[in-house]
Amino acid sequence: HIPLECRHLHYLLATPFRYGSVYPYGSRFRRAGKTKGVYYATETVLTAVAEMAFYRLLFFAESPATPWPNDAAEYTAFAAAIKCRRAIDLTRPPLDRDEKAWTQPTDYTACQ
């Protein structure tokens, strides 16, 4: 269910909040269990494409019995201007000292 404070958003921006199922494993952006969705963004479309491709390939590498898709998948990218009062920048001190931990591509424990 979309939280009240997000219901005014365009449906693409509200998308992360529409899934109500339990998230089985933690990720870089969520704890395991029932959690609110997250808004994931990148500065460039190329970054999002590279990350998506990496994790799709990782999925098939770790699931060798899963057949590869027979058709192409379609994805949508969109631009958004972001304004916020509070934000953290992990690339600046003092948080950048942990960069190796939170940029590890397959182990999310440091982010939990």
N, C-alpha and C positions, 0 to 999 in steps of 0.2 A: 504494500500500500504506500502511496506517495504521502510523505509527511505534509501536514497542513502548510508549513512554511515554504514548501516547494510546489504547491499545486498551481500557482500562477505561472510557472515556468513553461516555456515551449516544451512539447512532448519529448524532443530529443535531449533537452537538458534534464528533464525529469526521469528519463529512462533508467538511470542507475537505481532509482528508488522504487521501481515497479515490481521487482522480484521479491516475493515474500517467503521463498523457501530458505531452509537452513543451508548455510554455506559449509560444506563438509570439512574443508581444510583452510587454514590461514593462508593469506597471500601477502604480498608486499603492502597491500592497501587495506586489508580486512583481517579481523580476527576470525577464527573458526566459530561456527554457530550462527545464530540468527543475528545479523547485524544490518544496520542501515547501509544502503548503497554508497558508492563513492563516485565522485566525478574525476575521471582521469583525463588529463590533457597533456599535450606536448607542444613545444614551440613550433615544430614543423610536422607536416604530414609524413615526411620521410621517416622520422623517428617512430611514429605510431606504426607505420607499415613494417619497419624493420623489427620492432618488438613483437608485433603480432605474428610475423612470419617465423621468428625464432621460436616462440612458444608453440606454434602449430607444429613445426618440425620436431620440437622436443617431445610433444605429445605422441606423435607417430613413432619416434625413436624409442620411447619408453613403452609403447603399446604395439609391439611388432605384429600381433594378430589382428589389429584393427585395419581393415582395408582402406586404402587411400580413396578419397572422393573421385568420382568419375567426371564431375563437372566443376566448373569454376565457381568460387564463392564470390558474392558481391558484398562490399562494405561501403559505408558512407562516412565521409569526413566532413566536418563543418567547422567554421570559424566562430569564435565567440570572444567578445571583449569582456575581460574579467575585472571587476572592481571588488575590493574587499577591505575591511578595516583591519583584519588580523590575518597574517600569513607567516609561515616559516619558510626559510630558504635553506635547504639542506646543504647547499653548495657553499655556504658562508660560515665563518667561525661562529661559535665553537662546534657546530654540528658537523662540519665537513671532516672533522677528525675521524668520524665513523664511516666515511664514504665506502671503504672496502666492504664493510659489513652490509650496508643497505643497497649496494649495487651488485652483490653476489647474485648471479642470474638464476640459480636453482634452489638456493637455501634461504628461506625467508625468516628463520628463527630470530635473527637480530632485529627484525622489524615488528615482531609480535609484541 
